[in-house]
Amino acid sequence: MRNSKYLRALTNAQSIEELWDMHTRQMATYGFDRLLYGFTHFSTSTSLGDPDDFIMLTNHDAAYTDTFIGKGLYFHGPMMKWVLENEGAASWKILGEMLETGALTESERKVLEFNRKMNVTAGYSISFKSISPRAKGAIALTARADISQEEIDAIWADHGDDIMVMNNVCHLKIMTLPYAQPNQTLTRRQREALQWVGDGKTTQDIALLMGLTPATVEKHLRLARDSLNVETTAQAVLKAALQNQMFVVEA
C-alpha cells in the first residue's frame, strides 16, 4: 500500500484490531514481519506500572510471547533500557557493540540468548516522544529471520524516515482508540455512570438521568471500580478516560 494511502487508512481506523492488522502488514513490506508495541500511562523511575494497565500489541507467536512477555523477560531486554532512556530509533547493531564492550548485565545477556534462539536477531527499536513523565511508548520491529542486520540497516537507510512517520502516526492513533485488558472492560451501564460522574453529577442526579435507583447506580460504580482495579470513583473516571473508554461511540 502506498504510504499516503496507508496513512489515510490508518488515521481512519475505528479499532485497535483494525489498526494493528493494517500496521503489521505494512511493516512486513519493509522486511519487519514481527512487531511488539507497548505503552503505559503509569511508569515511574522504578517501575513501568501494573502490566494489566499496559497497552501491548504483538504478532509474535505464542512460543515467543509466553516467555518474553508472560515471564517478564522484556523488562530485562537491553533495548528496553535503551527506549526508556532515549527517544527516536536505534538499530539493533548496538547490541553487538554492547556485547563486545561488556556493557550487558547477566540478565540482559540471557534475553539476548533467548532472542537468538527465537530468531529475533535483527531489527530496530523506536522510542516515542512522551508529553508526560509517566507515559512511555515504544515499538520493536523485528526483521524476517532471513534478513541480516546489515541488510535491514540498508533498508532503513532508504526508507527509515517513512517507517518512522508511519510508526509515529500509528502510535498517536492508538492513543485515541479504546483499549483495556478483557478484565478491565466496562459495561455500557458502568461507563454511562462514570461519564455522569465526570460531568459532576451526584448519585441522585445520575439515578434520575439513567432511570435507576441510587442503590443501582452505586452498584454500577462499585463494579466499575472493581473492573478497573481502583479504590475510588474519581480514580475510575481518570483510568477509564486514559483507556479511552469514556464517551465512546457505540458500534
CORVENSUL-V365219 format. One record per backbone hydrogen bond with DSSP energy under -0.5 kcal/mol. CO is the residue of the C=O (numbers start at 0). NH is the residue of the N-H. E is the energy in kcal/mol with one decimal. If there is no record, write none. Layout:
CO/NH/E, CO/NH/E
//
This chain:
1/5/-3.0, 2/6/-2.9, 3/7/-2.0, 4/8/-2.2, 5/9/-2.9, 6/10/-2.3, 7/11/-0.9, 9/12/-1.4, 14/18/-2.3, 15/19/-3.0, 16/20/-2.1, 17/21/-1.9, 18/22/-2.7, 19/23/-2.6, 20/24/-1.6, 21/25/-1.9, 22/26/-2.6, 23/27/-1.6, 24/28/-0.7, 25/28/-0.9, 26/29/-1.6, 26/31/-1.9, 27/30/-1.4, 30/32/-1.0, 30/143/-2.3, 33/141/-3.1, 34/58/-1.5, 34/59/-0.5, 35/139/-2.7, 36/56/-2.3, 37/137/-2.4, 38/54/-2.8, 39/135/-2.2, 46/43/-3.7, 49/52/-2.7, 50/53/-1.4, 53/55/-0.6, 54/38/-2.0, 56/36/-3.3, 60/63/-1.3, 60/64/-2.3, 61/65/-2.6, 63/66/-0.8, 63/67/-2.9, 64/68/-1.8, 64/69/-2.7, 66/70/-1.1, 66/72/-1.1, 67/73/-2.5, 68/71/-1.5, 71/74/-1.0, 72/75/-1.8, 73/76/-1.7, 76/79/-0.6, 76/80/-1.6, 77/81/-1.4, 78/82/-2.5, 79/83/-1.9, 80/84/-1.0, 81/84/-0.7, 81/85/-1.1, 87/126/-3.3, 89/124/-2.2, 90/93/-1.6, 91/94/-1.5, 91/95/-0.6, 92/95/-0.6, 92/96/-1.3, 93/97/-2.4, 94/98/-2.4, 95/99/-2.3, 96/100/-1.8, 97/101/-0.5, 97/102/-2.6, 97/103/-0.6, 98/101/-0.8, 104/108/-2.3, 105/109/-1.8, 106/110/-1.6, 107/111/-2.1, 108/112/-2.3, 109/113/-2.3, 110/114/-2.6, 111/115/-2.0, 112/116/-1.9, 113/117/-1.5, 114/119/-3.4, 115/118/-1.4, 118/120/-0.9, 121/142/-3.2, 122/91/-2.3, 123/140/-3.4, 124/89/-2.3, 125/127/-0.6, 125/138/-2.2, 126/87/-2.9, 131/134/-1.2, 133/42/-2.7, 135/39/-2.1, 136/127/-2.1, 137/37/-2.6, 138/125/-2.7, 138/140/-0.6, 139/35/-1.7, 139/141/-0.7, 140/123/-2.1, 141/32/-0.8, 141/33/-1.5, 143/146/-2.2, 147/151/-2.3, 148/152/-2.2, 149/153/-1.5, 150/154/-1.9, 151/155/-2.3, 152/156/-2.2, 153/157/-1.3, 154/158/-2.5, 155/159/-3.1, 158/162/-2.5, 159/163/-2.5, 160/164/-2.3, 161/165/-2.5, 162/166/-2.2, 163/167/-2.6, 164/168/-2.5, 165/169/-2.1, 166/170/-2.5, 167/171/-2.5, 168/172/-2.5, 169/173/-2.3, 170/174/-1.5, 172/175/-1.7, 172/176/-0.6, 173/176/-1.2, 180/183/-2.7, 181/184/-0.9, 186/190/-2.5, 187/191/-2.4, 188/192/-2.4, 189/193/-2.2, 190/194/-2.4, 191/195/-1.9, 192/196/-1.9, 193/197/-2.7, 194/198/-1.2, 195/200/-2.3, 196/199/-2.1, 201/205/-2.8, 202/206/-2.4, 203/207/-1.8, 204/208/-2.6, 205/209/-2.7, 206/210/-0.9, 206/211/-2.4, 212/216/-2.1, 213/217/-2.5, 214/218/-1.8, 215/219/-2.3, 216/220/-2.3, 217/221/-2.5, 218/222/-2.6, 219/223/-1.9, 220/224/-2.2, 221/225/-2.4, 222/226/-2.6, 223/227/-2.1, 224/228/-0.7, 224/229/-2.1, 225/228/-0.7, 231/235/-1.7, 232/236/-2.4, 233/237/-2.1, 234/238/-2.7, 235/239/-2.6, 236/240/-1.9, 237/241/-2.4, 238/242/-1.8, 239/244/-3.0, 239/245/-0.7, 240/243/-1.5, 242/178/-2.3, 247/249/-0.5
//
